C-alpha cells in the first residue's frame, strides 16, 4: 500500500515519533529546555522547507538538530533562522575581516569563526572559536539588506512589483489593483509612483470606468447621439471631443508605464517569463532567482531553464527516479515551446510519449501498469504533427531517434507497439482505452 507521506516527511516522522512524539525525542526536548509548542515550530519550519525544496532527505537530521539548538534559550535569541537572518549574516560576511571567516565542512558556505553550527545545513563548525562578532547595530543592516543583497527590493516584493507593472501595462484602462504574490496592489502602486514608473494614460481609457448613464449625459451635453452599446458610446466621444474636453468630463485615473518602468520590466524579463508561464508549479521563485544570479549575461531565459531541467533529467536517470524523469521532461517541453524548432520539440514530445507508454514509475524497481496519457500533451503533440505535415516514414525516423535517446533500463512495450499507439492517438483514438 502506498504511503500517504513523502520520503522526506517519513524521515521527519521517524526522527520525532510522528503525531505523538517518541520518548527519545521528548528526552531531547527536555535536555534543551524546550516545550512541545516550540518543537512544533521547528517541525513546521522543516515541513515548509521540504515543500519548497530547500531541505532534502539527507539534510533533515542535521536541520532538525540545528533548529532545536537554535531555539534553546542559552544558545541564541532567534527562534528559527529566517531568510532575513541568513541574508543579514551574509552581509556581515562582506563587511567582516577575512580572518574571522571560515567555511562549512559540509556545504562550503561562509561561516563566522564564532558560529558553532552552519546556519544553512546545520553541520558543526569544527573551527569554532570565541571571537567578538560585529554587532547588528553597527552595520545599518536594514539599509544594506535592501540596497545590496536584493538590488533595491526583497525578492517577494520585486516579483510582485514586476507582475503588477506587467498588469498595468496590459490593462491601461483598469482602475482596480489586485493582490500580487500576497502584496496589496495599492502598496505596489505607491512604490510605482515613488519610482516615477507611472504617468497618466490616454484620457479615453478613463471613460470605460464610468457607467453608460454617465457617458450618455456627456454625449447629450455635446448634442451627440446617445444610442448604442458602451464601446460605441466611448468611440463616439473619442472622435468628437478633444483630449482636454474628455479630461474635463471624465476624471483620468488610469495609468500607463513610463519609459523607466518599461526598462525595469525589460531588465527583469526573466521574472515576467516566470509569471506568464506559471513556472511556480515546477520551480520555486527562490530557486529560479538563484539560477539567474549565476547565469552569464549572454544567456537567454530559455538557455538558463533548459540547462536547469536538462541537469534535473540527468539526476533523475542517475537516481532511477523514473516518474520524476517524465515530469521534468514535461517541464522541459513546456519551456521549449516557441524557443526551439518544431522538429526538435516534436522529438521531445515523442520521448515523453515513450515514457508514458512504458510507464516506469518507482525509484528502485519498475512497476508497470496500464499507460496513463496526459491529454494536454497529447493534443499539443498532435497539433504539432498536423502543422508539420510529415510523411509516415519521416515521423518514424524522428520517433526512432527519440527512442534511442530515452534513458530507462528496459522497455515494457516494443518500439513498434509504442509507435502504433502514437499513430492511433494522432488518428483520434482514445489512448487510455488502448492496451
N, C-alpha and C positions, 0 to 999 in steps of 0.2 A: 504494500500500500504506500502510495506517495506521501511523503511528509508535507505538512502544511507550512513548514518553516524552511527558509533557505539554509544552505550550509553555514553561512555566517551567523544567522540567528540561532541555529542549533549549537554552534560553538559558544555563543554568549550564554545560552541557557545551561549548557554543560558547566561553565565556569561559575555561574551564580546559583544554580539549582532551579532556574525557571521561575514559574509563577510563585512558588514558595521557596524562599532562599534556603540553601543547604546549610547544615551546621558548620561546615568548613568555611563557607562564605560569611556566615554570621560571626564566627570567631575572628575572621579577618577584619570585619567592620568594627568589632569591639576593640581590637588592638589599636585601631586608628581613631577611636572615639567618634565613630561615625554612626548616624541614625539610618534607619531603613529609608526614610524620606530622602536623605542625602544620597544614599546608594541608588535610589530610583532616578535621581538627577543624572548621575553618571551613566546608568544603563540607557536612559532615553537619549542622552548625548551620543552614545555609541550607535544606537539604533539609527539615529539621524545620519551619522557618518557612513553607516553601511548603506543606507538608502541612496545617499548622494555619491557613493563610490569612493569616499575619502578614506575609508578604513577597510582593508582587505582581510581575508580569513586569517592569515598568518600574524597580522598585527593586533588582533583582538586581545590576546592575553596581556601583551605589554601595554596596550592602550588602556585596558581596564585597570591594571595595576597602577599606571601613571595617573589616571584621573582620580582614582581613590586617594592616592597620596597627595594630589593637588588639593583635594577637599579637606584633608586632615588639617586642623587649625594650627598645629605647630609648624607646618611646612610652608604654607603660603596663604596670602589673604584672598586669592582668587578662588571662586567657586569651581569653574571649569575653564580651561584655556579657550577663549573665544577667538574668532578670526581677527578681531580688533587687537586682542592681546598679542597674537602672533605677529601681526603687522607692526605693532609698536616694538616688539623685540627685534624684528628685522631692521627697523630704523635705528635702533640703538646700536646694532652691529656696525652700521655705516658710520656712526659718529664716535664709536668707542675706539680706544687704542688697539692696534692689531695684536699686541702682546697679550691682550685679555681674551682673545678669541681662539677657540679650538674647533674640532669637527666631531660630529656624532659618529661613533664607530659602526652604527647600523645603517643610517640613511644618508650620511655625509652632510647633513645640514649644519650651518654655522651655529656654534654654541658659545655662550659665555663660560669662562672658567668657573664662574660661581654657580652655574646650573648643575644640579645633581642629576637631572634627567633631561633627555631630549624633549623639547616642547612639541615636536611633531610626531615622533614614533614611540616615545616613552622609554627608549633604551637608556641604561645607566651611563652617565658620563664618567669614565674611568679616570679622567684627568682633573676632576673637580677639586678646586682649592678655594680657600676663603680669601677673596679679594673684594675690594669695595666696588660695587657696581654703580653706574651712574643713576642718579635719581630722575624719575619721570618729570619732576617739576623743573629741572634744569634744561630740558630738551625742547620745550614748546611743542609737545608731540601732536597736539590736535592740528596745528598748522602744517607740520611736516607730513603727518598721516594723509591729509587730503591732497596737499600740493605735490609731494614727491612720489609717494607709493602708487597712488591711483591716478596720477596725472589730472588733478583738479577734482575728480568725482570718485567716490567709492563705487565699486563695480555695480552693485544692485541699482544704485541711483543712475549711474551712467547708462545702463541698459534701458531702464525705464525712460530716461530722457531721450535716448535715440528712438525708441518706439513711439514716444509722444510726438517728437518732431516729424517723424515719418507720417504719423496720423494727420497732423495739421497740414502737412504738405499735400497729402492725398485727399483731404476733406476741407478745403478752404472755406466752405460755407457753413461749417458746423460751429455751434456756439458751445455745446456741452463738451467737457473734457473728462473722459472716463478714467478709471484707475488703470495704471500700468505697473505690472510687477509689484502689486500691493502698495504703490505710491500714488497718492491722490493727484489727479490731473491739474488741480489748481496750484498745488505746490510746484509742479513742473512748469506751469505757465509763469509763475512768479520768477522762477530761475531763468526762463527764456527771455522775459522782459529785462531782467538784470543783465543778461549776456548780450542784449541788443540783437536777439535772434528773431524778433517779431517785428512786423510792420503791418499797417492796415491793408487789407486786401481790396480788390475791386469793389466799389460801392454796390454793384449789382448783387454780389454774394449775400449782402445783408438782407435783401428783400425776401429771400426764401425763409428767413426766420420769423416773418410776420404772417398773420392769418390772411386768408382770402378776403375776409371782410375789410381788414386794414388796407390791403392792396387796392381793393375796389374804391375805397374812399379817396385814395390818392389819384387814381385814374379819373374819377368823377371830378376832382378838383381841377384837373388839367383838361377837362372836356374830352376824355378819351373813352373808347368803348370798354364796357365793364363785363362783357360776357366772355366765357371761355374757361379752360382749365387753368390751374395755378401757373404752370410753366408758360402758358400763352400770355397770361397777365404780366408775368415778370418780363418776358421778351418784349411786350408792348411798351413797358416802362423804359426798358434799357434802350429802345430805339427812338423814343420820343422825348426823354428827359436827359438833361446834361448830368455829368457826374456831380456837379455842385448841387443841382436840384435833388438828385437821388439821396445824397448825403444829408441834405436838409430834412427830407421827408422820412428817411429811414436811418436810424442810428447805426452807424457802422461798427459792429462789434466782432467782425471777422478778421482773422489774422492770416498772413502768409509769411513764409520764411524770408529772411534777409540773405544776401549772398554769403555772409559769415556763417549762418546756420546751415546753408547748403554745403559749404566747405566742411563744417563739422560732421555732417552726415556722410560726406564722401570719405573723410578720414576714418570714419567708423563704419564703413560699408560692410565689414565683416559681421558687425552686430546687427545691421539691417538684414543681412542674409540669414542670420540665426533666427530672427523674428519672422521673416517672410516664409521660411521653410520649416518653421516649427521644429527645430532640432532639439528642443528640450526633452523630447521623448527618447533620444538616443545618446545625448551627451550633456552633462551639467554645464551651466553657464561658467562656473569657475574653471572647469577643465578646458572648456572652449577658449576662454580668455588666455589661459596659460599657453595653449598651443600657439596663439598669435603673438604672444610676448617673445616666444622663442623663434618665430619664423623669420626668414630673410625678407628684406624689403621687396625683393623681386618676386616672391611667392604670391600667387593668387589665392583667393579664398578657397577655390577648388583644390589647388595643389596641396594646401595645408590639410584639408579634410581628407583628400584621397590618401595621403601619406598616413594619417591617423587611422583610418579604417582598414587600410592595407596591413598596417602593423598589427591591428587587433585580429584580423583574419589569420595572420601567421601565428599569433599567440593561441588562437582558438584551435588551430590544427595541431600545434605542438602539444597543447594540453588536452587534446581529444575532446574538446567541447563542441560537439557536432551541431547541437541545436543553436548555440551562440554563433557558430560559424555561419549558419544560414541567416541568422538575424543581422550580423554585421555585413554580410554580403548584400542583404536587402538595403541596409543603410548606405552602402557604397553606391548602389544603383540610384537611390533617391537623390544623392548629391551630384551624381554624374549626369542627370538629365540636363540637357542644353549646354553641357560642358565638354562632352566628347562626341565623336562621330556616332551616327546611328548604328553603324555596323559593330563598333566596339561595345556600345550599350546593349545591342542585341545579344552579343556573346555573354555579357554579364547576366542578362536575363536567362539565357539558356543554362548557365551554371546554377543559378538559383532554382530553376525548374528541375534540374537533375538532382539537386539536394532534396527538393520537395518529394520527388517521386521515389527516392531511395529511403528518405525519412530516417536518417540516423539521428538519434535524439539524446543518448545518455553519455555521461562523462567517460566511464571506464569500459563500457561494453555497448554493443549496438542492440537496440530493442526495436525491431522492425514492426510497424503496424501499418494499417491502411494509409496510403498517402493523404496528406491534407494540403490543399492548394489555396494559396492566397488569391482571392478573386480580383483584388485591386491590381496585383502584379500580372495576373492572367490577362486582364483587359489591356493594360498598358503594353504588354508584350505582343498581344495580338494586333493592337493598333500599329505598333512599330513594324511588325511583319507586313501588314497590309500596305503601309506607306512606302516600304522599300521595294515592293513588287518583285521579290526574288523568285527565281525558279526553284523547284523542289531540290535539285541537286546542289544549288548554292546554299540553301538552308541546311542541307545535310552536311556540307563542308564546314560551315560555321559551328554547327552542333558538335561535330567530331572534334574540332579544336577546343570547344568548351569542355567536352567530356574528358579530354586529355589533361586539362588544367585543373579540374576539380580534384581536391585532395581529401579523399576518405579511404580507409583501409581496403574496402571491397565494396562491390555493388550488390544490392539485393534484387535489382532488376537488370536485365540485359540491355545493352545500348539500343538495340533495335526496338525493344519494347518501350523504352522511355521516349524515343523519337516518335514512335507511333502515337503515344499519348499526347505528345506536343502537337502533332498534326491534327489529331482528333479535337483537341481543345481549340485550335485555330478554326476548325470547321463548325464550331458551335456546340460541341458535345459537353455535357456536364462532367467535369473531371472527377469529382468526388464519387461518381457512380461507376467509374471505370476502374476495375480491379484486375 
